[in-house]
Amino acid sequence: MFKLLLLNITFAYLVFMALGLESSKPAEKDEVPKTVQNLNFTLDKIVQQPRYEKVYLNDKVFYVTFIQANWLSAAEYCSSQGLTLASITSTVENQKLVQVLRDKGLVYGGISYWLSGSDLAHHGRWVWLSNGRPITYANWAKGQPNNYLGIEHCLEMYSDGRWDDVDCGKINFVVCENRCPLNSYNTPLYK
């Protein structure tokens, strides 16, 4: 919401400048096309800004998006992009993702990110929706997962890298992933 407001204010200012309304002197006839050309260039740059940050790690690419959604909508969004909600399978992956969040200034209190972990199918058996495999590496926050009030079945990652089970209807930022071929998985499927 804030970004949309900022974009609208920026657009209004750029139009204001392009029309020469910033001064009491009207813009010269030759200045208007040049100013409009600069306005178009500036707007193109704004529109072309990525809606995600890429994190490359071994056989994966994580996409930290600026989309906020509930868990199911997050999974749908990733799928619509040809991706899946992210699964983190090692300390290295968890730390790398957190480091990128820090480097990009995306770490501050109260911000969390959806991962593909869930125990919706079988209470207490956490699996990655992205690949159907059990969660073998975990970085749960102290006392988690606790299924508070019996409604916490989706995995969020705090911006400091700790995990929590929460209500799937909560609104969080989305982390998607793209993985190389299936043979890169090293954990067995449930039998």
C-alpha positions in Angstrom: 0.0 0.0 0.0 2.8 2.4 0.9 4.7 1.6 -2.3 1.6 2.3 -4.3 1.1 5.7 -2.6 4.8 6.5 -3.1 4.5 5.6 -6.8 1.4 7.8 -7.2 3.2 10.7 -5.5 6.3 10.2 -7.6 4.2 10.1 -10.8 2.3 13.2 -9.8 5.6 15.0 -9.1 7.1 13.9 -12.4 4.0 15.1 -14.4 4.2 18.4 -12.5 7.8 18.8 -13.5 7.2 17.7 -17.1 4.6 20.3 -17.6 6.8 23.0 -16.2 4.5 23.7 -13.3 7.4 23.9 -10.8 8.2 27.4 -11.8 6.1 30.5 -12.6 7.8 30.7 -16.0 6.0 28.5 -18.7 8.1 25.8 -20.3 9.6 26.7 -23.7 8.1 24.8 -26.6 11.4 22.9 -27.2 11.7 22.0 -23.5 8.4 20.1 -23.2 9.2 17.1 -25.5 12.6 16.7 -23.8 11.0 16.8 -20.4 8.3 14.4 -21.4 11.0 12.1 -22.8 12.8 12.3 -19.4 9.5 11.5 -17.7 8.9 8.5 -19.9 12.5 7.2 -19.2 12.0 7.7 -15.4 8.6 5.9 -15.5 10.1 3.1 -17.4 12.8 2.7 -14.8 10.2 2.7 -12.0 8.0 0.0 -13.8 11.1 -2.1 -14.5 12.1 -2.4 -10.9 12.1 -6.1 -9.9 9.3 -7.4 -7.8 11.7 -9.8 -6.1 15.3 -10.3 -5.0 17.1 -13.4 -6.3 19.3 -15.5 -4.1 21.4 -18.1 -5.9 22.5 -21.2 -3.9 23.8 -24.4 -5.4 20.9 -26.0 -7.3 18.3 -23.4 -6.2 17.3 -19.9 -6.9 15.2 -18.2 -4.2 12.9 -15.3 -5.1 12.2 -13.0 -2.1 9.1 -11.2 -3.4 7.5 -8.0 -2.3 4.1 -9.7 -2.5 2.1 -10.2 0.7 -0.5 -13.0 0.9 -1.9 -15.8 3.0 -0.1 -19.2 2.7 -2.3 -20.7 0.0 -2.3 -17.5 -2.1 1.5 -17.4 -1.7 1.7 -21.0 -3.1 -0.7 -20.0 -6.0 1.4 -16.9 -6.7 4.7 -18.9 -6.9 3.0 -21.5 -9.1 1.7 -18.8 -11.5 5.3 -17.7 -11.9 6.5 -21.3 -12.7 8.0 -21.6 -9.2 7.1 -23.2 -5.8 7.1 -21.8 -2.3 10.6 -22.2 -0.9 11.9 -25.1 1.0 15.0 -24.7 3.1 17.0 -27.9 3.5 20.2 -26.8 5.3 21.7 -24.3 7.7 23.7 -22.8 4.8 20.4 -22.1 2.8 18.8 -20.6 5.9 21.8 -18.4 6.6 22.2 -17.3 3.0 18.6 -16.3 2.7 18.7 -14.3 6.0 22.0 -12.6 4.9 20.3 -11.5 1.6 17.4 -10.2 3.7 19.8 -8.2 5.8 21.8 -6.9 2.8 18.7 -5.7 1.1 17.3 -4.0 4.2 14.4 -6.4 4.5 15.0 -7.4 8.1 13.0 -5.5 10.7 10.6 -6.5 13.5 7.4 -8.2 12.7 8.3 -9.2 9.1 7.9 -12.8 8.2 8.1 -14.9 5.0 6.1 -17.9 3.9 8.0 -21.1 3.2 6.3 -24.3 1.8 6.4 -26.3 5.0 3.0 -27.5 6.3 1.5 -30.2 8.5 -2.0 -29.7 7.0 -2.2 -33.2 5.6 -1.1 -35.0 8.7 -0.9 -33.1 12.0 2.6 -33.1 13.4 4.2 -34.4 10.2 5.9 -31.5 8.6 6.6 -31.7 4.9 7.6 -29.3 2.1 4.6 -28.6 -0.2 7.1 -27.8 -2.9 8.4 -31.3 -3.2 6.3 -33.5 -0.8 9.4 -34.5 1.2 9.6 -34.5 5.0 11.3 -31.5 6.7 14.7 -32.9 7.8 16.5 -29.6 8.5 14.6 -27.2 10.8 15.3 -23.9 12.5 12.2 -23.7 14.8 12.1 -20.8 17.2 12.0 -21.8 20.9 8.8 -23.7 21.7 7.9 -24.2 18.1 6.0 -25.8 16.4 3.3 -25.6 19.0 0.0 -25.6 16.9 -1.4 -22.8 19.2 -5.2 -23.1 19.5 -5.0 -26.0 17.1 -4.9 -23.8 14.0 -1.2 -23.4 13.2 -0.3 -25.6 10.2 1.9 -23.4 7.9 5.5 -22.5 8.2 6.7 -18.9 8.3 10.3 -17.7 8.6 11.1 -14.7 10.7 13.5 -12.2 9.2 16.1 -13.4 11.6 15.8 -17.0 10.1 13.9 -18.7 12.9 10.8 -20.6 12.0 7.3 -20.7 13.5 4.1 -22.6 12.8 1.2 -20.1 12.3 -2.3 -19.9 11.0 -2.3 -20.3 7.2 -4.5 -17.3 6.8 -1.9 -14.9 8.2 -0.5 -12.4 5.7 3.3 -12.6 5.1 5.8 -11.9 2.4 6.4 -14.7 -0.1 9.7 -16.6 -0.9 9.5 -18.7 -4.0 12.1 -21.0 -5.4 13.2 -22.6 -8.7 15.1 -25.8 -8.4 17.2 -27.8 -10.9 16.0 -31.3 -11.9 14.4 -33.7 -9.5 17.7 -35.7 -9.0 19.0 -32.8 -6.9 16.8 -33.8 -4.0 18.6 -35.9 -1.4 15.7 -36.8 1.0 13.5 -39.8 0.3 9.8 -39.6 -0.2 7.5 -41.0 2.4 6.8 -44.7 1.8 
